[in-house]
């Protein structure tokens, strides 16, 4: 298991465009990924799961990957979130 924590800095929170970017990145890996926020868990391979969590500005998230390429998946998703302006680098 590989994980990282971050604070959402985007004023709108996690919305459709960055969610789609995250889903596209996660789909490159075999590992399973989930995002945890306010005691809710969402599957990072499902845009509807991610959007339904209604993650807002200043929310703390934990992103967790399990599987054979978990470190690469976590690193890739973290970089996408930084590039999208969701989290600080």
C-alpha positions in Angstrom: 0.0 0.0 0.0 1.2 3.5 -0.9 -0.5 6.6 0.1 -0.2 10.4 0.3 -2.1 13.1 2.0 -2.8 16.6 0.7 -5.0 19.7 1.2 -7.2 20.8 -1.7 -6.1 24.3 -2.7 -8.4 24.8 -5.7 -11.1 27.3 -4.7 -13.8 25.2 -6.5 -12.6 21.9 -5.0 -12.4 18.7 -7.0 -14.6 19.4 -10.0 -15.1 17.7 -13.4 -12.1 18.7 -15.4 -9.4 17.7 -12.9 -11.4 14.6 -12.0 -11.2 13.5 -15.6 -7.5 14.1 -15.6 -7.1 12.0 -12.5 -9.2 9.2 -13.9 -7.2 9.2 -17.1 -4.0 8.9 -15.1 -5.2 6.2 -12.8 -6.4 4.1 -15.9 -2.7 3.8 -16.9 -1.9 1.6 -13.9 -3.0 -1.9 -12.7 -3.2 -0.9 -9.0 -6.4 0.0 -7.4 -6.8 3.5 -6.1 -9.1 5.3 -3.7 -9.5 8.7 -2.4 -10.6 9.3 1.2 -12.1 12.6 2.5 -14.3 13.3 5.5 -14.8 9.6 6.2 -16.0 8.9 2.6 -14.1 6.7 0.2 -14.2 6.9 -3.6 -12.9 4.7 -6.3 -10.3 6.7 -8.4 -11.3 4.8 -11.5 -14.8 6.2 -11.4 -15.4 9.8 -12.1 -18.9 9.6 -10.6 -17.5 8.3 -7.3 -14.9 11.1 -7.2 -17.4 13.9 -8.0 -20.1 12.5 -5.7 -17.7 13.0 -2.7 -18.0 16.8 -3.2 -14.5 17.5 -2.1 -14.1 21.2 -1.4 -11.3 23.8 -0.9 -9.3 23.2 2.2 -10.5 19.6 2.6 -7.7 17.1 3.5 -7.6 14.0 1.2 -5.8 10.7 1.5 -5.0 8.9 -1.8 -4.2 5.2 -1.4 -3.0 2.7 -4.0 -2.6 -1.0 -3.7 -1.1 -3.3 -6.3 2.0 -4.1 -8.3 2.6 -0.5 -9.6 1.3 1.4 -6.6 4.2 3.7 -6.2 4.2 4.8 -9.8 0.4 5.2 -9.7 0.6 7.4 -6.5 3.4 9.5 -8.0 1.6 9.9 -11.3 -1.7 11.0 -9.7 0.0 13.3 -7.3 1.8 15.1 -10.2 -1.5 15.4 -12.1 -3.2 16.9 -9.0 -0.3 19.4 -8.7 -0.4 20.3 -12.4 -4.2 20.7 -12.2 -3.8 23.1 -9.3 -5.7 20.9 -6.9 -2.9 20.5 -4.4 0.4 22.3 -3.7 3.6 20.8 -5.0 
